[in-house]
Amino acid sequence: MANPCEGLKVLIVGAGFAGLTAAIECRRRGAPVLLLEGSSERKQLGDIISFGSNSGRIFQRWPGVEEAFDPICHHSSGLDFYTYDNEFLCRQSWDAEADWGKMFNGHRGEMHEIVWDHALSIGVEIKMGKKVSEYFETDNEAGVIVNGERISADVVLAGDGVRSTARTIVLGFEDKPKSSGYAVYRAWMGTEKLKENPLTAWLANGQDHHAGWLGPDVHFLVAALQNGTACSWVLTHKDEADVEESWSAPGDIEDAVRTVEGWAPIVHTIIRATPPEKLVDWKLVFRDPLPTWVSPKARIALIGDAAHPFLPTSIQGASQAMEDGVTAAVCLELAGKANVPEAIRAYEKIRYGRVLATQKTGVTTRDAWHKADFDYVKKNPESVKLPREKWILDFDAQQHAHDVYAEIVKSLQTPSESKPSL
Ligand SMILES: Cc1cc2nc3c(=O)[nH]c(=O)nc-3n(C[C@H](O)[C@H](O)[C@H](O)COP(=O)(O)OP(=O)(O)OC[C@H]3O[C@@H](n4cnc5c(N)ncnc54)[C@H](O)[C@@H]3O)c2cc1C
């Protein structure tokens, strides 16, 4: 690729998958990129994260990343569904979507480290311990304030996650997260204890597995990977507690077991095999869609969860965050340094409708599982399969942005078309 963004100073806030993708994609196009991350040290945080083939193809464009992911990612050929009382329902095979590309599921911290190192290797400048407190923009530049220091650039892409402070400048007010009514107990652990129990030993047999148990308003998913040495599980259940969304809030094993009272013994065995310090209680935050992701002068754009948090049942939060990063980079490439506001408005317009439609799949899948009539499910086991949508997964954000950019820019010149519609 030539250097279409040469001289275009890009400032990115937040080194999650949205920020890192935007940084890598702008850097690949020749832009000098400075990425500011609030955390002061690199830690392998989180547990299982899923990237569909729509983001898999983005990783594959970054030399060495796919090769580094392969040994640590999950490679099962399907997902086995059971009822809460252990009646086998069906297997959802991924064969049908093999032509759409490669998906990558693995430990968030391990994958994040590989992507971070790739960003550094291509010349992205990353500064840690830089918690941005304010944003500003003029007609000619945008920037942030960190620990009293003012840093400016041609454009700011804010990927500062669900608790984004950048939202305030974009919206003109501070919006509060809501409870989604659900929470997730989640864990990533070794398989030593599972190996000892005949009910769960298969999870440590060296092969990758993926299975789910579904019950009224609760679902439990388990994945075994890394040659049978690692296991991750998530248990989504009703929870009206305060929305304290954090990846490190500790969970209580017995509380988790209580949410699956009367369920198959294997589910209890997996939960009880979890070292207590590995259990996280994550309250799922929900936010109404924002009316816009772009600041008034269109030099600051929200990307990733800062713009649009996803429910995990969409299995698309991280993938859509990456699509944002790629799309913003392509728009900046096509607009050039002289037309940053055009690029930023086009980025929003290209992404907005697709993101909203994808977000909705998180609610429909959760409701299909949690509100299922189990007599119906037992007679129609295929009804629990995840809707694997071709329009979501067989999609190339980079190609799409190139294809529609000119037409989108033209539509932005018509005032009634210039804002995204819900
Ligand atoms: C520590 C952590 C662990 C996670 N673990 C999982 C997991 O196991 N499974 C899963 O599915 N999803 C996990 N997620 C969420 C998932 O990564 C995101 O939902 C998705 O990838 C979208 O990414 P994002 O870049 O938009 O947001 P995030 O991944 O949330 O990244 C936002 C980044 O911005 C930084 N930041 C926030 N505020 C500021 C500020 N003011 N100044 C500078 N930097 C700031 C944060 O430290 C963070 O690095 C985790 C997120 C985090 C932060």
The ligand as an SDF file (V2000), in Angstrom:
LIG
                    3D

 53 58  0  0  0  0  0  0  0  0999 V2000
   -9.6270   -5.3060   30.5220 C   0  0  0  0  0  0  0  0  0  0  0  0
  -10.7240   -5.7700   29.5810 C   0  0  0  0  0  0  0  0  0  0  0  0
  -11.0300   -7.1300   29.5170 C   0  0  0  0  0  0  0  0  0  0  0  0
  -12.0400   -7.5700   28.6630 C   0  0  0  0  0  0  0  0  0  0  0  0
  -12.3130   -8.9190   28.6010 N   0  0  0  0  0  0  0  0  0  0  0  0
  -13.2350   -9.3770   27.7240 C   0  0  0  0  0  0  0  0  0  0  0  0
  -13.5090  -10.7630   27.6080 C   0  0  0  0  0  0  0  0  0  0  0  0
  -12.9520  -11.5890   28.2990 O   0  0  0  0  0  0  0  0  0  0  0  0
  -14.4350  -11.1750   26.7080 N   0  0  0  0  0  0  0  0  0  0  0  0
  -15.1030  -10.2910   25.9090 C   0  0  0  0  0  0  0  0  0  0  0  0
  -15.9250  -10.7080   25.0780 O   0  0  0  0  0  0  0  0  0  0  0  0
  -14.8820   -8.9610   26.0030 N   0  0  0  0  0  0  0  0  0  0  0  0
  -13.9590   -8.4820   26.8830 C   0  0  0  0  0  0  0  0  0  0  0  0
  -13.7240   -7.1280   26.9910 N   0  0  0  0  0  0  0  0  0  0  0  0
  -14.5170   -6.2130   26.1730 C   0  0  0  0  0  0  0  0  0  0  0  0
  -14.1280   -6.2850   24.7460 C   0  0  0  0  0  0  0  0  0  0  0  0
  -12.7300   -6.2510   24.5760 O   0  0  0  0  0  0  0  0  0  0  0  0
  -14.8000   -5.1250   24.0220 C   0  0  0  0  0  0  0  0  0  0  0  0
  -16.1990   -5.2080   24.2690 O   0  0  0  0  0  0  0  0  0  0  0  0
  -14.6350   -5.1390   22.5180 C   0  0  0  0  0  0  0  0  0  0  0  0
  -13.4380   -5.7560   22.1080 O   0  0  0  0  0  0  0  0  0  0  0  0
  -14.6870   -3.7090   21.9760 C   0  0  0  0  0  0  0  0  0  0  0  0
  -13.4390   -3.1030   22.2810 O   0  0  0  0  0  0  0  0  0  0  0  0
  -13.1880   -1.5660   22.5260 P   0  0  0  0  0  0  0  0  0  0  0  0
  -11.7980   -1.3340   22.0650 O   0  0  0  0  0  0  0  0  0  0  0  0
  -14.2700   -0.7550   21.9500 O   0  0  0  0  0  0  0  0  0  0  0  0
  -13.2970   -1.3730   24.1050 O   0  0  0  0  0  0  0  0  0  0  0  0
  -12.4010   -1.9270   25.2850 P   0  0  0  0  0  0  0  0  0  0  0  0
  -11.8890   -3.2730   24.9760 O   0  0  0  0  0  0  0  0  0  0  0  0
  -13.1910   -1.7580   26.5190 O   0  0  0  0  0  0  0  0  0  0  0  0
  -11.1280   -0.9490   25.3170 O   0  0  0  0  0  0  0  0  0  0  0  0
  -11.2000    0.3910   25.7920 C   0  0  0  0  0  0  0  0  0  0  0  0
   -9.8000    0.8170   26.1600 C   0  0  0  0  0  0  0  0  0  0  0  0
   -9.8120    2.2060   26.4670 O   0  0  0  0  0  0  0  0  0  0  0  0
   -9.0550    2.4440   27.6380 C   0  0  0  0  0  0  0  0  0  0  0  0
   -9.5760    3.6760   28.2410 N   0  0  0  0  0  0  0  0  0  0  0  0
  -10.7760    3.8730   28.8360 C   0  0  0  0  0  0  0  0  0  0  0  0
  -10.9150    5.1650   29.2290 N   0  0  0  0  0  0  0  0  0  0  0  0
   -9.7730    5.7930   28.8580 C   0  0  0  0  0  0  0  0  0  0  0  0
   -9.3330    7.1250   28.9690 C   0  0  0  0  0  0  0  0  0  0  0  0
  -10.0780    8.0690   29.5470 N   0  0  0  0  0  0  0  0  0  0  0  0
   -8.1140    7.4520   28.4700 N   0  0  0  0  0  0  0  0  0  0  0  0
   -7.3320    6.5100   27.8650 C   0  0  0  0  0  0  0  0  0  0  0  0
   -7.7130    5.2120   27.7360 N   0  0  0  0  0  0  0  0  0  0  0  0
   -8.9260    4.8640   28.2220 C   0  0  0  0  0  0  0  0  0  0  0  0
   -9.3000    1.1930   28.4650 C   0  0  0  0  0  0  0  0  0  0  0  0
   -8.3040    1.0210   29.4450 O   0  0  0  0  0  0  0  0  0  0  0  0
   -9.2620    0.1160   27.3900 C   0  0  0  0  0  0  0  0  0  0  0  0
   -7.9670   -0.3440   27.1340 O   0  0  0  0  0  0  0  0  0  0  0  0
  -12.7440   -6.6420   27.8510 C   0  0  0  0  0  0  0  0  0  0  0  0
  -12.4270   -5.2710   27.9200 C   0  0  0  0  0  0  0  0  0  0  0  0
  -11.4040   -4.8400   28.7740 C   0  0  0  0  0  0  0  0  0  0  0  0
  -11.0610   -3.3600   28.8220 C   0  0  0  0  0  0  0  0  0  0  0  0
  1  2  1  0
  2  3  1  0
  2 52  2  0
  3  4  2  0
  4  5  1  0
  4 50  1  0
  5  6  2  0
  6  7  1  0
  6 13  1  0
  7  8  2  0
  7  9  1  0
  9 10  1  0
 10 11  2  0
 10 12  1  0
 12 13  2  0
 13 14  1  0
 14 15  1  0
 14 50  1  0
 15 16  1  0
 16 17  1  0
 16 18  1  0
 18 19  1  0
 18 20  1  0
 20 21  1  0
 20 22  1  0
 22 23  1  0
 23 24  1  0
 24 25  2  0
 24 26  1  0
 24 27  1  0
 27 28  1  0
 28 29  2  0
 28 30  1  0
 28 31  1  0
 31 32  1  0
 32 33  1  0
 33 34  1  0
 33 48  1  0
 34 35  1  0
 35 36  1  0
 35 46  1  0
 36 37  1  0
 36 45  1  0
 37 38  2  0
 38 39  1  0
 39 40  1  0
 39 45  2  0
 40 41  1  0
 40 42  2  0
 42 43  1  0
 43 44  2  0
 44 45  1  0
 46 47  1  0
 46 48  1  0
 48 49  1  0
 50 51  2  0
 51 52  1  0
 52 53  1  0
M  END
$$$$
